[in-house]
Amino acid sequence: MIDLRSDTVTKPTAEMRKAAYEAEVGDDVYNEDPTVNKLEEKAAEMLGKEAALFVTSGTQGNQIAVLTHCRIGNEIIVEENSHIFNYEGAAISAFAGVQPRTIRGVRGAMNPADVEAAIQEDDIHAGETGLICIENTHNRAGGAVVSLENMEEIYKIASKNHIPVHLDGARLFNAAVALQRPVKDIAKYTDTVQFCLSKGLGAPVGSIIAGSEVFVKQARKWRKRLGGGMRQAGIIAAPGLVALQTMVERLAIDHKNARKLADGLMNINGIKVVNQVDTNIILVDVSERGLTSNQFAQLLKENGVLVSTFGPQLVRFTTHYDVSVESIEKTLQIIKDL
């Protein structure tokens, strides 16, 4: 099977497996796992933040950030198609007791003027704005890169109003490679940031959240409350360290493969690529074929290709480390034949 469902399906490299086997470990709840400590220090350095924390998943990282920044009854400003709002089981409400204030974005980017207008005034009828969240790259916008100019404007507005900014940077390194900038150039327009080790970077598990030392100290307690305190976690942190050291620059290959796939799909009758392909995600409308996304995905599955459905007519293709140029060419041929 050619698996284009998500970059979460990547298998760890041989170097990652070896690092996991040889990892020096300790009890991370006591801050005594040297491999976890190295991973957190490396991540904080790359992001330009004071400290970082290894967590089990991107969703857990985002929820810890919301819990740390906000109080019950706050509002958080999010883009209406953001992962935090659509794909995390309403956890911001279930756990943090906050409600989302959604803003319609353009290719995942919120208009700074809309963000400013959404900030609640001091009013007994309203929940105070406790946090502004940005997603970069933006999943539902097809891996779109939010510009640094947009992030800077929102960050200035937030700072003026004494509101923290959190970046859901699950695919932050894809954004950095697409922009040809170090990740700290993106992270500097945020107070806190989360990124996944287990997507394009290819590690088997885990994410990082980072910010000030005060934030991370509080976040560590929330991680414990959520059952995320890990013991000899160096075994799973070691592949993450390898990922940061060896898997960042090669993301450009995934982006190149995605553009090759998109170009090929656009030449097939009844297949419409609906997003600008900035990184490793292609969104395709199959309605002109008279098929639903589920029917199209099933047809591909029967012929050796796995994709994700993204709505009644939309299908998502995602390139990653385990997808070669040959896999792209084979996928295009299969779809042409069908």
C-alpha positions as CSV (number, residue, x, y, z in Angstrom):
1,M,0.0,0.0,0.0
2,I,1.1,3.6,-0.7
3,D,0.0,5.4,2.4
4,L,-0.8,9.0,1.8
5,R,-3.3,9.4,4.6
6,S,-1.0,11.4,6.9
7,D,2.6,12.1,7.8
8,T,1.7,10.4,11.2
9,V,2.1,7.0,9.6
10,T,5.9,7.3,9.1
11,K,8.0,4.5,10.6
12,P,11.1,5.4,12.7
13,T,14.4,5.3,10.9
14,A,17.1,2.7,11.7
15,E,19.0,5.5,13.5
16,M,16.0,6.2,15.6
17,R,15.5,2.6,16.6
18,K,19.2,2.3,17.5
19,A,19.0,5.5,19.6
20,A,15.9,4.2,21.4
21,Y,17.7,0.9,22.2
22,E,20.8,2.6,23.5
23,A,19.1,5.6,25.3
24,E,20.4,6.5,28.7
25,V,17.3,6.7,30.9
26,G,16.0,7.9,34.3
27,D,12.7,8.9,35.9
28,D,11.5,11.9,34.0
29,V,8.9,12.9,36.6
30,Y,11.9,13.6,38.9
31,N,13.6,15.4,35.9
32,E,16.2,12.6,36.0
33,D,16.0,11.2,32.4
34,P,19.1,12.6,30.7
35,T,17.9,11.8,27.2
36,V,14.6,13.7,27.8
37,N,16.6,16.6,29.2
38,K,18.8,16.7,26.1
39,L,15.7,16.7,23.8
40,E,14.0,19.5,25.8
41,E,17.2,21.6,25.8
42,K,17.7,21.1,22.1
43,A,14.1,22.0,21.3
44,A,14.2,25.1,23.4
45,E,17.4,26.2,21.8
46,M,16.0,25.7,18.3
47,L,12.8,27.6,19.1
48,G,14.6,30.4,20.9
49,K,12.6,29.8,24.1
50,E,13.8,29.5,27.7
51,A,12.6,26.0,28.3
52,A,10.7,23.1,26.7
53,L,8.7,20.1,27.8
54,F,8.3,16.7,26.2
55,V,4.7,15.6,26.0
56,T,2.9,12.6,24.6
57,S,1.1,14.2,21.7
58,G,0.3,17.5,19.9
59,T,-3.2,17.5,21.3
60,Q,-1.9,17.1,24.9
61,G,0.6,19.9,24.2
62,N,-2.1,22.3,23.0
63,Q,-4.4,21.4,25.9
64,I,-1.6,21.9,28.5
65,A,-0.9,25.3,26.9
66,V,-4.6,26.3,27.2
67,L,-4.8,25.1,30.7
68,T,-1.7,26.9,31.7
69,H,-2.6,30.2,30.1
70,C,-6.3,30.4,30.9
71,R,-8.9,30.4,33.7
72,I,-12.3,28.8,33.6
73,G,-14.7,31.1,31.8
74,N,-12.1,32.7,29.5
75,E,-12.5,32.8,25.7
76,I,-9.7,31.8,23.3
77,I,-9.4,33.2,19.8
78,V,-8.9,30.5,17.2
79,E,-9.2,30.3,13.4
80,E,-12.5,28.5,12.6
81,N,-10.9,25.6,10.9
82,S,-8.0,25.2,13.4
83,H,-7.0,21.8,14.8
84,I,-7.6,23.0,18.4
85,F,-11.2,23.8,17.6
86,N,-12.1,20.9,15.2
87,Y,-9.9,17.9,16.1
88,E,-9.2,17.8,19.8
89,G,-12.5,16.5,21.1
90,A,-13.7,19.8,22.5
91,A,-11.0,19.4,25.1
92,I,-10.6,23.2,25.6
93,S,-14.1,23.2,27.0
94,A,-14.1,19.8,28.7
95,F,-10.8,20.3,30.5
96,A,-10.0,24.1,30.7
97,G,-13.6,25.3,30.8
98,V,-13.0,27.9,28.1
99,Q,-15.0,28.7,25.0
100,P,-13.6,29.3,21.5
101,R,-14.1,32.6,19.7
102,T,-13.7,31.5,16.1
103,I,-12.5,33.8,13.3
104,R,-12.7,33.0,9.6
105,G,-9.3,33.0,8.1
106,V,-7.9,33.1,4.5
107,R,-5.7,30.0,3.9
108,G,-5.6,29.5,7.7
109,A,-4.4,33.1,8.4
110,M,-6.6,35.3,10.6
111,N,-6.9,39.0,9.7
112,P,-5.2,40.9,12.5
113,A,-8.0,43.5,12.5
114,D,-10.6,40.6,13.0
115,V,-8.4,39.3,15.9
116,E,-8.3,42.8,17.5
117,A,-12.1,43.2,17.1
118,A,-12.7,39.8,18.8
119,I,-10.8,40.7,22.0
120,Q,-13.4,41.1,24.7
121,E,-13.7,44.4,26.5
122,D,-14.1,44.5,30.3
123,D,-17.8,43.5,30.3
124,I,-19.7,41.5,33.0
125,H,-21.6,39.7,30.1
126,A,-18.4,38.4,28.4
127,G,-15.7,36.0,29.1
128,E,-12.3,37.6,29.2
129,T,-10.0,36.8,26.2
130,G,-7.3,34.5,27.8
131,L,-5.4,33.4,24.7
132,I,-4.9,33.8,21.0
133,C,-4.0,30.6,19.0
134,I,-2.3,30.5,15.6
135,E,-1.8,27.3,13.6
136,N,1.2,27.1,11.3
137,T,1.2,25.2,9.0
138,H,-2.6,25.1,8.8
139,N,-3.9,21.6,8.3
140,R,-7.4,22.2,6.9
141,A,-6.1,24.9,4.7
142,G,-4.0,22.3,3.0
143,G,-0.7,22.7,4.8
144,A,-0.7,26.4,4.2
145,V,2.1,28.6,5.6
146,V,0.9,31.6,7.7
147,S,3.3,34.5,6.9
148,L,5.6,35.9,9.4
149,E,4.1,39.4,8.7
150,N,0.7,38.1,9.7
151,M,2.0,36.5,12.9
152,E,3.9,39.6,13.9
153,E,0.9,41.8,13.5
154,I,-1.2,39.5,15.7
155,Y,1.5,39.2,18.3
156,K,1.8,43.0,18.5
157,I,-2.0,43.3,19.0
158,A,-1.9,40.5,21.7
159,S,1.1,42.1,23.5
160,K,-0.7,45.5,23.5
161,N,-3.7,43.9,25.2
162,H,-1.6,41.7,27.5
163,I,-2.9,38.4,26.0
164,P,-0.5,35.5,25.4
165,V,-0.2,33.9,21.9
166,H,0.1,30.1,21.5
167,L,1.3,28.5,18.3
168,D,-0.1,25.1,17.3
169,G,3.0,24.3,15.2
170,A,2.3,20.6,14.7
171,R,4.0,21.0,11.3
172,L,6.1,24.0,12.3
173,F,9.2,22.6,10.7
174,N,7.4,22.3,7.4
175,A,6.6,26.0,7.6
176,A,10.2,26.8,8.4
177,V,11.6,24.8,5.5
178,A,9.0,26.3,3.1
179,L,10.0,29.8,4.3
180,Q,13.7,28.9,4.4
181,R,13.9,30.4,7.8
182,P,15.0,28.8,11.2
183,V,12.0,27.9,13.4
184,K,13.0,30.5,16.0
185,D,12.1,33.2,13.4
186,I,8.5,31.9,13.5
187,A,8.4,31.1,17.2
188,K,9.5,34.6,18.2
189,Y,6.0,35.9,17.5
190,T,4.5,33.6,20.1
191,D,4.7,33.2,23.9
192,T,4.4,29.4,23.7
193,V,4.6,26.9,20.9
194,Q,3.8,23.2,20.3
195,F,5.3,21.1,17.6
196,C,5.0,17.4,16.7
197,L,8.0,15.0,16.5
198,S,5.8,12.3,15.1
199,K,4.6,13.8,11.8
200,G,7.0,15.0,9.1
201,L,10.0,14.6,11.4
202,G,9.3,10.9,11.5
203,A,9.7,10.1,15.2
204,P,7.4,7.4,16.5
205,V,5.8,9.4,19.3
206,G,5.7,12.7,21.1
207,S,5.6,16.5,20.9
208,I,7.3,19.5,22.4
209,I,5.8,22.5,24.1
210,A,8.0,25.5,24.9
211,G,8.0,28.9,26.4
212,S,9.3,30.7,29.4
213,E,10.7,28.9,32.4
214,V,7.7,29.9,34.4
215,F,5.3,28.6,31.8
216,V,7.1,25.2,31.5
217,K,7.1,24.8,35.3
218,Q,3.4,25.3,35.4
219,A,2.9,23.2,32.2
220,R,4.8,20.3,33.8
221,K,2.2,20.2,36.6
222,W,-0.6,20.2,34.1
223,R,1.1,17.3,32.2
224,K,1.1,15.4,35.5
225,R,-2.6,16.1,36.1
226,L,-3.4,14.9,32.7
227,G,-1.6,11.6,33.3
228,G,1.3,12.6,31.1
229,G,4.0,12.1,33.6
230,M,6.5,9.6,32.1
231,R,9.1,7.6,33.8
232,Q,12.0,6.1,31.7
233,A,10.9,8.2,28.8
234,G,14.4,8.5,27.2
235,I,13.5,5.4,25.1
236,I,10.9,7.5,23.2
237,A,12.7,10.8,23.5
238,A,15.8,9.5,21.8
239,P,14.2,9.1,18.4
240,G,12.8,12.6,18.8
241,L,16.3,13.9,19.3
242,V,17.5,12.1,16.2
243,A,14.5,13.6,14.3
244,L,15.6,17.2,15.2
245,Q,19.2,16.4,14.2
246,T,18.6,14.6,10.9
247,M,15.0,15.0,9.6
248,V,14.4,18.7,9.3
249,E,16.1,19.7,6.0
250,R,14.8,16.6,4.2
251,L,11.2,18.0,4.6
252,A,12.0,19.9,1.3
253,I,11.8,16.5,-0.4
254,D,8.3,15.9,0.9
255,H,7.3,19.4,-0.4
256,K,8.8,18.7,-3.8
257,N,6.9,15.3,-4.0
258,A,3.7,17.0,-3.0
259,R,4.0,19.5,-5.8
260,K,4.8,16.7,-8.3
261,L,1.6,14.9,-7.1
262,A,-0.5,18.0,-7.3
263,D,0.8,18.8,-10.8
264,G,-0.1,15.3,-12.0
265,L,-3.5,15.3,-10.4
266,M,-4.4,18.6,-12.1
267,N,-3.9,16.9,-15.4
268,I,-6.5,14.2,-14.7
269,N,-10.1,15.0,-15.8
270,G,-12.6,15.4,-13.0
271,I,-9.8,15.8,-10.3
272,K,-9.5,19.4,-8.9
273,V,-6.7,20.4,-6.6
274,V,-8.3,23.1,-4.4
275,N,-5.3,24.4,-2.3
276,Q,-2.1,26.2,-3.0
277,V,0.5,23.5,-2.2
278,D,2.9,25.2,0.1
279,T,4.2,22.1,1.9
280,N,3.2,18.4,2.0
281,I,-0.6,18.4,1.8
282,I,-2.8,18.3,-1.3
283,L,-6.6,18.8,-1.1
284,V,-8.6,17.4,-4.0
285,D,-12.3,17.9,-4.9
286,V,-13.6,14.7,-6.6
287,S,-17.2,15.8,-7.0
288,E,-16.8,16.2,-10.8
289,R,-16.2,12.4,-11.0
290,G,-19.7,11.9,-9.5
291,L,-18.2,10.3,-6.4
292,T,-18.2,11.1,-2.7
293,S,-14.9,11.4,-0.9
294,N,-15.6,8.0,0.8
295,Q,-16.3,6.3,-2.5
296,F,-13.1,7.8,-4.0
297,A,-11.0,6.8,-1.0
298,Q,-12.4,3.2,-1.1
299,L,-11.7,2.9,-4.8
300,L,-8.1,4.0,-4.3
301,K,-7.8,1.6,-1.3
302,E,-8.9,-1.3,-3.5
303,N,-6.1,-0.4,-5.9
304,G,-3.3,0.1,-3.4
305,V,-3.4,3.7,-2.3
306,L,-4.6,5.1,1.1
307,V,-5.9,8.7,1.4
308,S,-7.9,10.7,4.0
309,T,-11.4,12.1,3.5
310,F,-11.7,15.7,4.4
311,G,-15.4,16.3,3.9
312,P,-18.2,15.1,1.5
313,Q,-16.2,15.8,-1.7
314,L,-12.7,16.6,-0.4
315,V,-9.8,14.1,-0.2
316,R,-6.4,14.8,1.4
317,F,-3.1,13.4,0.1
318,T,-0.1,13.9,2.5
319,T,3.5,13.2,1.5
320,H,6.1,12.1,4.0
321,Y,9.4,10.3,4.6
322,D,8.0,6.9,3.6
323,V,6.7,8.2,0.2
324,S,9.2,8.1,-2.6
325,V,9.1,9.7,-6.1
326,E,8.3,6.3,-7.4
327,S,5.3,6.1,-5.1
328,I,4.0,9.4,-6.4
329,E,4.4,8.3,-10.0
330,K,2.7,5.0,-9.2
331,T,-0.2,6.8,-7.5
332,L,-0.7,9.1,-10.4
333,Q,-0.8,6.1,-12.8
334,I,-3.3,4.3,-10.7
335,I,-5.6,7.3,-10.6
336,K,-5.3,7.8,-14.3
337,D,-6.1,4.2,-15.0
338,L,-9.2,4.3,-12.7
